[in-house]
Amino acid sequence: MSASVSFLAVDLGASSGRVMDCAWDGQRFSLAETHRFPNAGVRIGADLHWDVLRIWTEIQNGLRRCCARRDELPAGIGIDAWGVDFCMLDERDRLLGNPHHYRDNRTNGVPAALQSKMSGHDLFRATGVQTMEINTVFQLAAMAIAKDRRLIHACTLLMIPDYFQYLLCGEKRAEYTEASTTEIFDLRARCWSWEVLKKLELPDCIFQEIVQPGTVLGELHAGVQAECGLAGSIPLLRNSARRAGNRFRRRAASLRAVSLRA
């Protein structure tokens, strides 16, 4: 690549988020942080949640600041975030409550409670992911055990970065490395593990098509353009999960080792 090009990157972490103005001049990259904001769980009674609407407001603030400091439109916008947590939407694509934080205690003891349906060994063989109570599969199982009405009425599940990507462009997809953090992803077939969903009696209709990092999902929504002052055709790129690359390679190596021993 030799031509000068610039992008906007939204990087969401579990303790802070930032919006970065990124440029490539044909020889090197330059990064400028234009907006940083704190991020943390919100305690409501016994539950710990993410305040996704505040995060969305901060993302828009960051895009607005980027727009104010540049003369040309960015070549694209991408988002990355932490894994395992998710948002749920109803049949009209309305958010079904603030999503739970991965440190919420609703998953305590859930892996052990599911042993009769699917052992930890079989779950690992199916997904290549280390069993941890915070994983998406156990969050969903906890909702099923509690007969949580959000799970009953959910039509769409979007991982945290996929939800914000949806707000930016209106397309609902699941990014590959983000899906790999759920313990519901079949590493061999590279798709959702229908075996896991069936054995654990979890709904399979709420999961979205999986796409690769860097996939162009669509263009920035007109409403967001007007709100942030970014008028024009700007593609939305799907980034990989935050800090997930090395973990994903380790999972792949572990799964290959299990396959060789089998």
C-alpha positions in Angstrom: 0.0 0.0 0.0 1.5 3.3 -1.0 -1.3 5.8 -1.0 -2.1 7.9 2.0 -5.2 6.7 3.8 -6.8 7.3 7.2 -9.3 5.4 9.5 -11.1 5.9 12.7 -10.8 3.1 15.4 -13.0 2.6 18.4 -11.2 0.6 21.0 -13.4 -0.5 24.0 -11.8 -2.0 27.1 -13.4 -3.2 30.3 -12.0 -0.1 32.2 -11.8 2.6 29.5 -12.6 3.2 25.9 -11.0 5.5 23.3 -11.5 6.7 19.7 -8.3 6.8 17.6 -7.5 8.8 14.5 -5.2 6.5 12.4 -3.3 7.4 9.3 -1.0 5.5 6.8 1.3 7.6 4.7 2.7 4.9 2.5 5.5 4.1 4.9 4.3 4.2 8.4 1.3 4.4 10.6 0.5 7.3 12.9 -2.1 7.2 15.8 -3.7 10.1 17.6 -6.1 9.6 20.5 -8.9 12.0 20.1 -11.2 10.9 22.9 -10.9 8.6 25.9 -13.5 7.8 28.5 -13.8 5.6 31.6 -15.8 2.4 31.5 -16.9 0.2 34.3 -19.7 -2.1 35.5 -22.8 -0.5 37.0 -24.3 -2.3 40.1 -28.1 -2.5 40.2 -29.1 -4.4 43.3 -27.4 -7.8 43.1 -26.7 -7.5 39.3 -23.6 -6.0 37.6 -24.3 -4.5 34.1 -22.7 -2.5 31.3 -24.1 0.9 30.6 -24.1 0.5 26.8 -26.1 3.6 26.1 -23.5 5.7 27.8 -20.7 3.9 25.9 -22.7 4.6 22.7 -22.8 8.3 23.6 -19.1 8.4 24.2 -18.4 6.7 20.9 -20.4 9.4 19.1 -18.6 12.1 21.1 -15.3 10.6 19.9 -16.4 10.5 16.3 -17.6 14.1 16.5 -14.1 15.1 17.8 -12.4 13.3 15.0 -14.6 15.0 12.5 -13.7 18.4 14.0 -10.0 17.9 13.6 -9.9 16.5 10.1 -10.7 17.9 6.6 -11.3 14.7 4.7 -13.5 11.7 5.4 -12.0 8.6 6.9 -11.6 5.6 4.6 -13.4 3.5 7.2 -14.4 3.0 10.9 -13.9 -0.1 13.0 -14.7 -1.2 16.5 -13.0 -3.8 18.8 -14.0 -4.7 22.4 -13.7 -7.3 25.1 -15.1 -10.8 24.6 -17.8 -13.0 26.2 -20.5 -10.3 26.9 -23.4 -9.6 24.6 -26.6 -7.6 24.0 -30.0 -9.0 23.1 -32.6 -7.4 20.8 -36.3 -8.1 20.5 -38.3 -8.6 17.3 -38.2 -4.9 16.6 -34.5 -4.7 17.2 -34.9 -2.9 20.6 -32.3 -3.5 23.3 -33.6 -6.0 25.9 -32.1 -4.3 29.0 -28.5 -3.4 29.8 -26.2 -6.4 29.2 -24.7 -8.2 32.2 -21.0 -7.7 33.1 -18.8 -10.8 32.8 -18.0 -10.4 36.6 -21.7 -10.7 37.6 -22.2 -13.6 39.9 -25.2 -15.2 38.0 -22.9 -17.8 36.5 -21.5 -19.0 39.8 -21.7 -22.8 39.7 -23.3 -23.0 36.3 -20.6 -25.1 34.6 -21.0 -27.8 37.3 -24.8 -27.7 36.9 -24.5 -28.5 33.2 -22.3 -31.5 33.6 -25.2 -33.9 33.1 -26.0 -32.3 29.8 -22.5 -31.8 28.5 -19.2 -32.5 30.3 -16.5 -29.9 30.4 -14.3 -32.3 28.4 -16.9 -32.6 25.6 -17.5 -28.8 25.7 -13.8 -28.2 25.2 -13.5 -30.8 22.4 -16.4 -29.1 20.6 -15.1 -25.5 21.0 -11.4 -25.5 22.0 -12.1 -23.0 24.7 -11.1 -23.3 28.4 -14.2 -23.6 30.6 -14.6 -20.4 32.7 -17.8 -19.3 34.4 -17.7 -15.9 32.6 -18.0 -17.4 29.1 -21.1 -16.6 27.0 -22.3 -20.2 27.0 -22.7 -20.1 30.8 -24.2 -16.6 30.8 -26.9 -17.9 28.5 -27.3 -21.1 30.5 -27.8 -19.0 33.7 -30.5 -17.1 31.9 -32.2 -20.3 30.8 -32.0 -21.7 34.4 -33.6 -18.5 35.8 -36.2 -18.5 33.0 -35.0 -14.9 32.2 -37.7 -13.3 30.0 -35.0 -11.5 28.0 -33.8 -14.8 26.7 -37.4 -15.9 26.1 -38.1 -12.8 24.0 -34.7 -12.4 22.3 -34.6 -12.5 18.5 -31.0 -11.4 18.1 -27.8 -11.9 20.1 -24.9 -9.5 19.3 -21.5 -9.5 21.1 -20.6 -6.1 22.5 -18.6 -4.8 19.5 -21.1 -6.3 17.1 -23.9 -4.4 18.8 -22.1 -1.0 18.4 -21.3 -1.9 14.8 -25.0 -2.5 14.3 -25.8 0.9 15.8 -23.3 2.5 13.4 -24.4 0.8 10.1 -27.6 -1.2 10.8 -26.0 -4.6 9.9 -26.2 -7.5 12.3 -23.2 -9.8 12.1 -20.9 -11.8 14.4 -17.2 -11.3 14.0 -15.0 -14.5 13.9 -12.6 -13.9 16.8 -15.3 -12.4 19.0 -17.5 -15.5 18.4 -14.5 -17.6 19.4 -14.7 -16.2 23.0 -18.2 -17.6 23.6 -17.5 -21.3 24.0 -20.3 -21.8 21.5 -18.0 -21.6 18.4 -17.0 -24.8 16.6 -13.3 -24.2 15.9 -13.1 -27.1 13.3 -16.1 -26.1 11.3 -15.6 -22.4 12.0 -19.3 -21.8 12.7 -21.6 -21.7 15.7 -21.6 -25.1 17.5 -25.1 -26.4 17.0 -24.1 -29.4 19.0 -23.4 -27.3 22.1 -26.6 -25.3 21.7 -28.7 -28.5 21.3 -27.2 -30.3 24.2 -27.5 -27.3 26.5 -31.0 -26.6 25.3 -30.2 -23.0 24.2 -31.9 -21.2 21.4 -30.1 -21.3 18.1 -32.1 -18.8 16.2 -30.6 -15.7 17.9 -27.1 -16.2 16.5 -25.9 -14.1 13.5 -23.8 -14.9 10.4 -20.1 -15.0 11.3 -17.8 -12.8 9.2 -14.0 -12.4 9.1 -12.1 -9.4 10.6 -11.8 -6.6 8.1 -15.2 -7.4 6.4 -16.9 -4.3 5.1 -20.4 -4.5 6.7 -22.0 -1.4 5.1 -21.9 2.4 5.3 -22.2 4.7 8.3 -25.9 5.2 9.1 -27.3 8.6 7.9 -28.5 9.4 11.4 -25.0 8.9 12.9 -23.5 10.9 10.1 -25.8 13.8 10.9 -25.2 13.5 14.7 -21.4 13.4 14.4 -20.8 15.6 11.4 -19.4 12.8 9.2 -21.5 13.3 6.1 -20.5 11.1 3.2 -20.0 7.4 2.3 -17.9 5.8 5.1 -17.6 2.0 5.2 -17.8 0.1 8.5 -15.0 -2.5 9.0 -15.4 -5.3 11.4 -12.3 -5.5 13.7 -11.1 -8.5 15.6 -11.8 -9.0 19.3 -9.7 -6.9 21.6 -6.5 -8.9 22.7 -8.1 -12.1 21.3 -5.5 -13.0 18.7 -2.9 -14.7 20.8 -5.6 -16.4 23.0 -7.3 -17.7 19.8 -4.0 -19.2 18.5 -3.4 -20.9 21.8 -7.0 -22.4 21.7 -6.4 -23.7 18.2 -3.1 -25.3 19.3 -4.8 -26.9 22.3 -7.6 -28.3 20.2 -5.2 -29.7 17.7 -3.4 -31.4 20.6 -6.6 -32.9 21.9 -7.5 -34.2 18.3 -4.1 -35.9 18.1 -4.5 -37.6 21.4 -8.1 -38.8 20.6 
